[in-house]
């Protein structure tokens, strides 16, 4: 009898673990407008256990809809500098290979051109928000994943397959992201997908090899005096090495979504 009860408890715990991070697709009365204004999502956010992301996923017969909110300073820097991936796995697992990268981030030459902004006493909060807005002020390019051997790069407004994406910075500095992906855009048969794996993952800094004779493939916006090395955008009491390492680790969220 004790063995039997133990087995039940074990199976129950496995079921709880298996459901961790799994949500039902939320119900919307009508499709949302992909404009970065999320008042047409009348429900509570799904909260990331790590507190970095807030998200929701919805669907109808033809499309998937996504919204994301990010207020964490460091995660926002990773999005602005290195981009944000939205990846799908029709088998309900991690490591999706279909989806998009938007924004795609800045290249090294863009970061080199940036100059530190002066922050006068008493205006730190306003300057901080202005810098957050500047990070995503010009993000009109989308990279599509999994449609061809090489990723397809297009202007956001030039996409012809029904995919839409938008990111804006609110007045309080929070980033709001919305996207619409038709099932047919990636050849997904909704009826064959009981659980959809959805990943949000930021790009990351490629860590430089400190050996000067080695071939370095990464860069640090902080080592070159970039605007985003400004202390007002950094976490309190962080030195160069700590911030440098933090940027080399991507921000990540996975949710499993049962479709309607």
Helices and strands as residue ranges (DSSP letters): H 2-19, E 22-24, E 46-47, E 54-59, E 63-70, H 73-82, E 84-89, E 98-101, H 108-113, H 124-135, E 141-145, E 152-155, G 156-158, E 164-169, E 175-182, G 183-186, G 190-192, E 196-202, G 227-229, G 231-233, H 240-247, E 252-258
